[in-house]
Amino acid sequence: GHYGRGTLPLLRLSVCFPSFSLSLFLQTNMIHFLLMVNKQGQTRLAQYLSFLSVHDRTALEAEIVRKCLARKDTECSFLEYLNYKVVFRRYASLFFIVGVDEEENEVAVLEFIHCLVETLDRFFENVCELDIM
């Protein structure tokens, strides 16, 4: 059948992760936030799956983005900030930054980021920063 534009990424996630269930995914709060940020540090997309006030979100984003952008390519893509494990990966001019529980597997989160990027790329046909905005 025909699926709306917003449902395709969730369908793709269920293909990448056969046990993916959105309700279970949101209830477990494994992922607390997802940020897409350009190389200049401008947030292009921010999605929070657990509550944070606007003030706390602003402070969190500023600090995490600063830390991620300061990392060299030779350094690992994981860091700890407050009670989050932050996993990030750069694709072209965008950084995909995910904040998860401290006990989460970093490699699994990197795989999630990669799957998300592949989904966006297929959906938008060569996704770019303007597609995200």
Sine and cosine of phi, psi and omega as CSV:
sin_phi,cos_phi,sin_psi,cos_psi,sin_omega,cos_omega
0.00,0.00,-0.01,-1.00,-0.01,-1.00
-1.00,-0.01,0.75,-0.66,0.02,-1.00
-0.93,-0.36,0.60,-0.80,0.05,-1.00
-0.92,0.39,0.37,-0.93,-0.06,-1.00
-0.83,0.56,-0.58,0.81,-0.06,-1.00
-0.98,0.20,-0.25,0.97,-0.06,-1.00
-1.00,0.02,-0.32,0.95,-0.08,-1.00
-0.86,0.51,-0.72,0.69,0.02,-1.00
-0.86,0.52,-0.61,0.79,0.02,-1.00
-0.93,0.37,-0.60,0.80,0.06,-1.00
-0.90,0.44,-0.67,0.75,0.01,-1.00
-0.90,0.43,-0.64,0.77,0.03,-1.00
-0.88,0.48,-0.61,0.79,0.00,-1.00
-0.94,0.34,-0.43,0.90,0.08,-1.00
-0.97,0.26,-0.69,0.72,0.00,-1.00
-0.93,0.38,-0.62,0.78,-0.03,-1.00
-0.82,-0.57,1.00,-0.03,-0.10,-1.00
-0.82,0.58,-0.48,0.88,-0.03,-1.00
-1.00,-0.01,0.18,0.98,-0.05,-1.00
-0.92,0.40,0.82,-0.57,0.10,-1.00
-0.72,-0.69,0.86,-0.51,-0.08,-1.00
-0.86,0.51,-0.67,0.75,-0.03,-1.00
-0.92,0.40,-0.67,0.74,0.04,-1.00
-0.91,0.41,-0.65,0.76,0.00,-1.00
-0.85,0.53,-0.71,0.71,-0.03,-1.00
-0.97,0.25,-0.54,0.84,-0.03,-1.00
-0.95,0.32,-0.57,0.82,-0.06,-1.00
-0.98,0.22,-0.32,0.95,-0.01,-1.00
0.81,0.59,0.54,0.84,0.10,-0.99
-0.83,0.55,-0.74,0.67,0.03,-1.00
-0.99,-0.16,0.80,-0.59,-0.01,-1.00
-0.99,-0.12,-0.53,0.85,0.04,-1.00
-0.36,-0.93,0.39,-0.92,0.06,-1.00
-0.72,-0.70,0.81,-0.59,0.02,-1.00
-0.84,-0.54,0.63,-0.78,0.18,-0.98
-0.87,-0.49,0.85,-0.53,-0.16,-0.99
-0.73,-0.68,0.65,-0.76,0.05,-1.00
-0.99,0.12,0.05,-1.00,-0.07,-1.00
-0.91,0.41,-0.33,0.94,0.04,-1.00
-1.00,0.07,-0.04,1.00,0.03,-1.00
1.00,0.00,0.18,0.98,0.02,-1.00
-1.00,0.09,0.81,-0.59,0.01,-1.00
-0.96,0.28,0.83,-0.56,0.00,-1.00
-0.98,-0.18,-0.43,0.90,0.07,-1.00
-0.43,-0.90,0.69,-0.72,0.06,-1.00
-0.69,-0.72,0.83,-0.56,0.04,-1.00
-0.79,-0.61,0.84,-0.54,0.00,-1.00
-0.94,-0.35,0.76,-0.65,0.00,-1.00
-0.96,-0.26,-0.05,1.00,0.15,-0.99
-0.72,-0.70,0.50,-0.87,-0.15,-0.99
-0.92,0.40,0.73,-0.68,0.19,-0.98
-0.61,-0.80,0.64,-0.77,0.05,-1.00
-0.92,0.39,0.31,-0.95,0.01,-1.00
-0.85,0.52,-0.66,0.75,0.02,-1.00
-0.88,0.48,-0.72,0.69,0.01,-1.00
-0.91,0.41,-0.61,0.79,0.04,-1.00
-0.89,0.46,-0.71,0.71,-0.01,-1.00
-0.88,0.48,-0.71,0.70,0.00,-1.00
-0.91,0.41,-0.69,0.73,0.01,-1.00
-0.88,0.48,-0.76,0.65,-0.01,-1.00
-0.86,0.51,-0.72,0.69,-0.03,-1.00
-0.86,0.51,-0.72,0.70,-0.05,-1.00
-0.94,0.33,-0.71,0.71,-0.03,-1.00
-0.92,0.39,-0.69,0.73,0.01,-1.00
-0.89,0.46,-0.69,0.73,0.04,-1.00
-0.85,0.53,-0.71,0.70,-0.02,-1.00
-0.92,0.40,-0.68,0.73,-0.03,-1.00
-0.92,0.38,-0.69,0.72,-0.02,-1.00
-0.93,0.36,-0.42,0.91,0.00,-1.00
-0.98,0.19,-0.28,0.96,-0.02,-1.00
-0.94,0.34,0.63,-0.78,0.06,-1.00
-0.99,0.12,0.32,-0.95,0.02,-1.00
-0.88,0.47,-0.41,0.91,-0.02,-1.00
-0.99,0.11,-0.18,0.98,0.02,-1.00
-1.00,-0.01,0.40,-0.91,-0.02,-1.00
-0.93,0.36,0.28,-0.96,-0.08,-1.00
-0.99,-0.15,0.41,0.91,0.00,-1.00
-0.82,-0.57,0.59,-0.81,0.14,-0.99
-0.45,-0.89,0.32,-0.95,0.04,-1.00
-0.94,-0.34,0.71,-0.71,0.01,-1.00
-0.63,-0.78,0.84,-0.54,-0.09,-1.00
0.78,0.63,-0.83,-0.56,-0.01,-1.00
-0.97,-0.22,0.41,0.91,0.01,-1.00
-0.91,-0.41,0.51,-0.86,0.27,-0.96
-0.98,-0.18,0.81,-0.59,-0.05,-1.00
-0.96,-0.29,0.81,-0.58,0.01,-1.00
-0.85,-0.52,0.74,-0.68,-0.03,-1.00
-0.62,-0.78,0.36,-0.93,0.05,-1.00
-0.48,-0.88,0.62,-0.78,0.00,-1.00
-0.99,-0.16,0.75,-0.67,0.14,-0.99
-0.82,-0.58,0.91,-0.42,-0.05,-1.00
0.81,0.59,-0.88,-0.47,-0.06,-1.00
-0.99,-0.15,0.11,0.99,-0.03,-1.00
-0.91,-0.41,0.67,-0.75,0.15,-0.99
-0.98,-0.19,0.76,-0.65,0.10,-0.99
-0.97,-0.23,0.89,-0.46,-0.11,-0.99
-0.86,-0.51,0.80,-0.59,-0.03,-1.00
-0.82,-0.57,0.75,-0.66,0.08,-1.00
-0.97,-0.25,0.85,-0.53,-0.07,-1.00
-0.79,-0.61,0.11,-0.99,0.10,-0.99
-0.87,0.49,0.45,-0.89,-0.05,-1.00
-0.89,0.46,-0.46,0.89,-0.05,-1.00
-1.00,0.02,0.04,1.00,-0.02,-1.00
-0.95,0.30,0.46,-0.89,0.00,-1.00
-0.99,0.16,0.86,-0.51,-0.06,-1.00
-0.89,0.45,-0.63,0.78,-0.03,-1.00
-0.91,0.41,-0.62,0.79,0.05,-1.00
-0.90,0.43,-0.61,0.79,0.02,-1.00
-0.93,0.36,-0.63,0.77,0.08,-1.00
-0.88,0.48,-0.63,0.78,0.05,-1.00
-0.91,0.42,-0.65,0.76,0.07,-1.00
-0.86,0.50,-0.72,0.70,0.01,-1.00
-0.87,0.50,-0.70,0.71,-0.01,-1.00
-0.88,0.47,-0.68,0.73,0.03,-1.00
-0.89,0.46,-0.65,0.76,0.04,-1.00
-0.88,0.47,-0.70,0.72,0.00,-1.00
-0.91,0.42,-0.68,0.74,0.05,-1.00
-0.87,0.49,-0.66,0.75,0.01,-1.00
-0.89,0.45,-0.74,0.68,0.03,-1.00
-0.88,0.47,-0.65,0.76,-0.02,-1.00
-0.90,0.44,-0.68,0.73,0.02,-1.00
-0.94,0.33,-0.63,0.77,-0.05,-1.00
-0.93,0.38,-0.71,0.71,-0.04,-1.00
-1.00,-0.07,-0.06,1.00,-0.05,-1.00
0.83,0.56,1.00,0.07,-0.06,-1.00
0.92,0.39,0.94,0.34,-0.06,-1.00
-0.87,0.50,0.58,-0.81,0.09,-1.00
-0.68,-0.73,0.08,-1.00,-0.07,-1.00
-0.85,0.52,-0.60,0.80,-0.01,-1.00
-0.91,0.40,-0.52,0.85,0.06,-1.00
-0.90,0.44,-0.58,0.81,-0.04,-1.00
-0.94,0.33,-0.61,0.79,-0.03,-1.00
-0.95,0.33,0.00,0.00,0.00,0.00
